[in-house]
Amino acid sequence: MKYDVKLCKLLRKLEIAPGIFDMLVDAEEFAKIAQPGQFAHILVPGKTLRRPISICDISKEAGTLRFVFQIRGEGTELLSQFNAGDDLDILAPLGHGFTLGDTDKPALFIGGGIGVPPLLNAAKTYGKNATVILGFRNADAAILEVDFARAGCRVFVATDDGSLGHHGLVTDCMDGVDASVIYACGPTPMLKAVCKVAQQRNIPCQISLEERMACGIGACLGCACKLKHEDGTEYYGHVCKDGPVFDAENIVWEH
C-alpha cells in the first residue's frame, strides 16, 4: 500500500446540509494514485489522532480530492473550521477501495446518510449504467443526489419521514433494478439488509464499513472487524488496512 503525508491547499469549503461540509483540496500526487472507496487521515489542531475521512471524488485531471463529512465530534468540528487557502496535513490514500467491474454492465449503488460520499467516484465511472439509491432521515439531510445525476446515473431517494422521494427503506427501491454488482455504504442495519437481498438474488456485493480508527494504517489494531475465510473459519481483520471495502460474503455480521 502506497501512501504519504503532504500539506494540501484547501480550495473550497461549502456547508451542503446542516453540519455536513464539502471540501475540495489541491492534492495532485494523491489524486494520481487514489482509488474509489479509499480514505484519508487528516490532522486537526490540538488532536494527536488524525480524523479518517472518506474520499468522495477524485479528479486526476485537475489534481484534486473531494471530501464530504459530517460533524460528529470535536475533531470534525475543528476540521469544519478550515477555510479556503488553508493547508491541510493529509495522510493518504489509505485502505482497500472498491474493485470496479465491467463498467458497461449495470451496477447498483446504495448509500445511507454520510455513507453516500464514498460511492460517488465509483458511480461516476459507471455513469449511465449506474443506478443509485440514496437513503436519508429527511429532505434536509439529503446530499449529493444532484452530483450522481450529473454523472448520468439513475438516482432514487428514500427518506425515513417521506419528505423526499420514497417514504421508506432503500431496500424497497431495489425491486426490479438490474445489476451485475452492488456497492453499498451506510449504517450497519442498512448494509445487513442490502447484503441479504444481494445474497437472495445472487449478485456480488461490496460493502464499505465505517469504524472508529486511530492510526489508519493497521498498526494500532483498534478497528477490528470479524471476517471469514472461504472455508467459513472466522478471523479478525481491520477496517483501515483490509478495508474499508470488503466482499459482503466475507463479513460476519454481529447479531
C-alpha positions in Angstrom: 0.0 0.0 0.0 1.5 3.3 -1.1 0.7 6.4 1.0 2.3 9.6 2.1 1.8 12.7 4.2 1.5 16.1 2.4 0.3 19.6 3.0 -2.6 20.2 0.6 -4.3 23.6 -0.1 -8.0 23.8 0.7 -9.5 25.2 -2.5 -13.2 25.3 -1.5 -15.4 24.7 1.5 -19.2 24.5 1.5 -21.8 23.5 4.0 -24.1 21.5 1.8 -26.5 20.4 4.6 -26.8 21.2 8.3 -23.5 20.0 9.8 -22.2 18.4 6.6 -19.3 20.0 4.8 -17.9 19.6 1.3 -14.1 20.3 0.9 -12.1 20.3 -2.3 -8.3 20.2 -1.9 -5.3 20.5 -4.2 -3.7 17.1 -4.0 -2.1 16.3 -7.3 0.1 13.4 -6.2 -2.6 11.8 -4.1 -5.2 12.2 -7.0 -2.9 10.3 -9.3 -2.9 7.1 -7.2 -6.2 7.3 -5.2 -8.9 4.8 -5.9 -12.7 5.0 -5.3 -13.6 3.9 -1.8 -10.2 4.8 -0.2 -9.9 7.3 2.6 -7.6 10.0 4.1 -6.4 10.8 7.6 -6.5 14.5 8.2 -4.7 16.2 11.1 -6.6 18.8 13.1 -5.3 21.3 15.6 -4.9 20.1 19.2 -5.6 16.5 18.4 -3.0 13.8 18.4 -5.0 11.4 16.3 -5.9 12.2 12.8 -9.5 12.1 11.6 -10.4 9.4 8.9 -12.4 11.0 6.1 -13.6 9.1 3.1 -12.6 10.3 -0.4 -15.8 11.4 -2.1 -14.4 12.2 -5.5 -11.1 12.2 -7.4 -10.1 14.3 -10.3 -6.8 13.1 -11.8 -7.0 15.8 -14.5 -7.4 18.7 -12.0 -5.3 17.0 -9.3 -7.9 17.3 -6.6 -9.6 15.3 -3.9 -13.0 16.0 -2.6 -14.1 15.2 1.0 -17.7 15.3 2.3 -18.0 14.8 6.0 -20.4 15.3 8.9 -19.6 17.0 12.2 -19.7 14.1 14.8 -17.3 15.3 17.5 -14.6 17.8 18.4 -12.2 16.6 15.6 -14.6 17.0 12.7 -15.9 20.3 14.3 -12.3 21.6 14.1 -11.9 20.3 10.6 -15.0 22.2 9.5 -13.4 25.4 10.6 -10.7 25.4 8.0 -11.2 27.8 5.2 -10.2 28.1 1.5 -6.5 28.9 1.3 -5.6 27.0 4.5 -3.2 24.0 4.3 -4.5 20.6 5.4 -2.0 18.0 6.7 -3.2 14.8 4.9 -2.1 11.2 5.1 -3.4 9.4 2.0 -4.6 7.4 0.1 -5.4 4.7 2.7 -7.2 1.4 2.7 -8.6 -1.0 0.2 -11.2 0.6 -2.1 -13.9 -0.7 -4.4 -13.0 -3.2 -7.1 -14.7 -2.0 -10.2 -16.2 -4.5 -12.6 -17.2 -4.1 -16.2 -18.5 -0.6 -16.4 -20.5 -1.4 -19.5 -22.7 -3.7 -17.3 -25.4 -2.3 -14.9 -24.3 -1.6 -11.3 -26.3 -0.7 -8.3 -25.0 1.8 -5.7 -26.8 2.0 -2.3 -25.8 4.7 0.2 -27.3 5.8 3.6 -26.6 9.1 5.2 -23.0 10.0 5.4 -22.2 6.7 3.8 -23.2 8.3 0.5 -20.0 10.2 -0.3 -17.7 7.2 -0.7 -19.8 5.9 -3.5 -19.7 9.0 -5.8 -16.4 8.4 -7.6 -17.1 4.8 -8.3 -20.6 5.5 -9.6 -19.3 8.2 -11.9 -17.1 5.5 -13.5 -20.3 3.6 -14.4 -22.2 6.7 -15.5 -25.5 5.8 -17.3 -25.0 2.2 -16.3 -25.3 3.0 -12.6 -28.5 3.0 -10.6 -28.1 4.9 -7.3 -30.4 4.6 -4.3 -29.7 7.1 -1.5 -31.3 7.0 1.9 -31.6 9.8 4.4 -33.5 10.8 7.6 -35.3 13.6 5.8 -35.0 16.1 2.9 -32.8 18.4 4.9 -30.2 15.7 5.3 -30.1 14.7 1.6 -26.7 15.3 -0.1 -25.1 14.7 -3.5 -28.1 13.4 -5.4 -27.5 16.1 -8.0 -23.9 15.0 -8.3 -24.8 11.5 -9.1 -27.4 12.7 -11.6 -24.9 14.9 -13.4 -22.7 11.9 -13.9 -25.5 10.2 -15.8 -26.6 7.9 -13.0 -30.3 7.0 -12.5 -31.0 8.2 -9.0 -33.7 7.3 -6.4 -34.0 8.8 -3.0 -35.7 7.3 0.1 -36.3 9.2 3.4 -37.4 7.9 6.8 -40.2 10.6 7.0 -41.2 10.7 3.4 -40.2 14.3 3.0 -38.2 13.5 -0.2 -38.6 10.6 -2.6 -39.8 7.2 -1.4 -41.2 7.0 2.1 -39.4 4.0 3.5 -36.2 2.0 3.2 -33.6 1.9 0.4 -34.2 -1.8 0.1 -37.7 -1.1 -1.0 -36.3 0.6 -4.1 -34.1 -2.4 -5.1 -37.0 -4.3 -6.6 -36.8 -4.6 -10.3 -33.3 -3.0 -10.5 -31.0 -4.9 -12.8 -27.4 -5.1 -11.5 -24.3 -7.2 -12.2 -22.8 -5.9 -8.9 -23.8 -4.0 -5.8 -21.8 -1.4 -4.0 -23.0 -0.1 -0.6 -22.0 2.1 2.3 -24.0 3.3 5.3 -25.5 2.3 8.7 -25.0 -1.3 9.7 -28.7 -2.3 9.7 -29.0 -1.0 6.1 -25.9 -2.8 5.0 -27.1 -6.1 6.5 -30.4 -5.7 4.7 -28.7 -4.9 1.4 -26.4 -8.0 1.8 -29.4 -10.2 2.4 -31.1 -9.0 -0.8 -27.8 -9.4 -2.8 -27.4 -13.0 -1.5 -31.0 -13.8 -2.4 -30.5 -12.5 -5.9 -27.0 -14.0 -6.2 -25.5 -10.6 -7.0 -21.8 -9.9 -6.0 -21.8 -7.2 -3.3 -19.1 -5.0 -2.0 -19.6 -3.2 1.4 -17.7 -0.2 2.7 -17.7 -0.4 6.5 -17.5 2.5 8.9 -15.4 2.1 12.1 -13.5 4.3 14.5 -9.9 4.4 13.6 -6.7 5.6 15.3 -3.6 5.1 13.2 -5.3 4.4 9.9 -2.6 2.0 8.6 -3.2 -1.2 10.6 -0.6 -0.6 13.4 -2.8 0.0 16.4 -5.3 -2.8 15.7 -8.2 -0.6 17.0 -10.6 -1.0 14.1 -11.1 -4.8 14.3 -13.9 -6.4 12.4 -15.0 -10.1 12.2 -14.5 -11.7 8.8 -14.5 -15.2 7.4 -12.3 -17.2 5.1 -13.6 -19.1 2.1 -13.8 -22.2 4.2 -16.0 -20.5 6.7 -13.5 -20.1 9.5 -13.6 -16.7 11.2 -10.9 -14.3 12.0 -10.4 -10.6 12.8 -9.3 -8.1 10.2 -9.0 -4.4 10.3 -11.2 -1.8 8.6 -8.3 0.6 7.9 -5.9 -1.9 6.3 -8.1 -4.8 5.0 -11.0 -2.5 4.1 -12.9 -0.3 4.4 -14.3 -2.2 1.4 -15.0 -5.9 1.8 -16.8 -8.5 -0.2 -20.1 -9.0 1.5 -19.7 -12.7 1.7 -16.6 -12.3 3.9 -18.3 -10.2 6.6 -19.5 -11.8 9.8 -22.4 -9.6 11.0 -22.9 -9.5 14.7 -26.5 -10.4 15.7 
